[in-house]
Amino acid sequence: MVSFESDYICGAHPEVLRRLAETNLECLGGYGQDAYCERAKAKIARAAGLPDAEVELLVGGTQTNAVVISTMLADYEGVAAARTGHVSTHEAGAIEYTGHKVLELPQTDGKILPEILQRFLENFYKDENHEHMVFPGMVYISHPTEYGTLYSKEELTGLSEICRKYSIPLYLDGARLGYALASRETDVTLPDIARLCDVFYIGGTKVGALCGEAVVFTKRNRPPHFLTSVKKRGALLAKGRLLGVQFDALFTDDLYFRISRHAIRMAERMKEIFAEAGLSLYIDSPTNQQFVILTNERLAELSKRVAFSFWEALDENHTVVRFAASWSTTEEDLEALREALLAE
């Protein structure tokens, strides 16, 4: 069976795995105190256009979101996010578990629009009872969004200006950031993100690594004793070399971006196959995730030959499912998908 369930269904990109094997017998310090971690951090900072950025390497996306959000918020603050945002829907209450509320906002194609954020913040401070309420202490977005959609530079700039007006950080979840940057429809670059966001992370788990996310604090705003806070939250990896070696490989010879461009090409071909098979897209995603509407009968038949992810029930007779392309997606995989769809 061919699988498009997610972009982390395979292990690591061969170039990443090769570097892990080559460095396996080197004796290195623990907890990220090694030359590979330092080299990876420097490469990431340069790629972001901020040589003095503070970069930290963590293991997974949920850990990263929980650690960053909880260490940057005061105890009376929550984080504003789209109702469809990852921290709102698919992180099992990890943010709330740290004692901070997710303040859900209306979304458009998975995005928080600047005018919605402005209205929310204005209304909060106009409320004479706001001292009895959870304060908005951060804005969380993801790029791409949960629907594979992208913020434009204008939208990102608008959000950034509003956050600065209210003195709250703008945090960008970049679990799939490579696919956003590689999309043919984006006008946002990595240096743009570094300039407009107060903190963001570059996802490795979904873009060619076994695991790992690189957090970038862009304004010399890393919380004090960050390593201590990471360990307190159970998110500190003793063999931090695992993260350093992988990100060092990903940011050598353009690998991170080559991986991402390949996935975008595969996703574009996937769209052509869906059109050929007469399927409708739920949303027109310009990134590696594609959301398709299937009748429940067709879903049952296709799932016998192809693996994909349930997304949501559209109505009694139709379901939205997700197909994801990645570094490991091949032309042969796509041909198998095409044959399965046209055989029905």
VENPE-V47306 format. One line per field, one symbol per residue. ss: DSSP state (A for helix, B for strand, O for the rest). psi: psi as a letter, one per 30 degrees, with the letter a starting at -180 (. if undefined). burial: 1 if it has 16 or more other ideal C-beta (glycine too) atoms within 10 Angstrom, else 0. Layout:
ss = ???
psi = ???
burial = ???
This chain:
ss = OBBOOOOOOOOOOAAAAAAAAAOOOOOOOOOOOOAAAAAAAAAAAAAOOOOOOBBBBBOOAAAAAAAAAAAAOOOOBBBBBBOOOAAAAOOOOAAAAOOOOBBBBOOBOOBOOAAAAAAAAAAAAAOOOAAAOOBBBBBBBBOOOOOOOOOOAAAAAAAAAAAAAOOOBBBBBOOOAAAAAAOOOOOOOAAAAAAAOOBBBBBOOOOOOOOOBBBBBOOOOOOOOAAAAAAAOOOOOOOOAAAAAAAAAAOOOOAAAAAAAAAAAAAAAAAAAAAAOOOBBBBOOOOOBBBBBBBAAAAAAAOOOBBOBBBBBOOOOBBBBBBBOOOOOOAAAAAAAAAAAAOO
psi = kkkheaghflclkeeeeeeeeegegkjlllggileeeeeeeeeeeeefgifgkjkkkleleeeeeeeeefffklfglakklkfgleffeggggeeeffgkkjjklkljhfljkeeeeeeeeeeeffjfgffglkkjflkklkjlafgglkkleeeeeeeeeeeeeghkkkkjjheheefeffkfglgkleeeeeeflfklljkeeghflelkkjkjjfhhgkkkheeeeeeegggkkeifeeeeeeeeeegkhgeeeeeeeeeeeeeeeeeeeeeeggkkkekikgafkkjkkkleeeeeeefffkklkkelkeaffkkklkkklaffkleeeeeeeeeeeff.
burial = 01110111000110111011001000010001010110111011101101001111111111111111111110001111110111110010011000011111101011111101110110010000000001111111111111111110001111110110000111111111111111100101010111011111111111111111111111000110010011000011100111111111111000111111111111101110110010100110111111111100011001000101001000000011111111111000110111011000
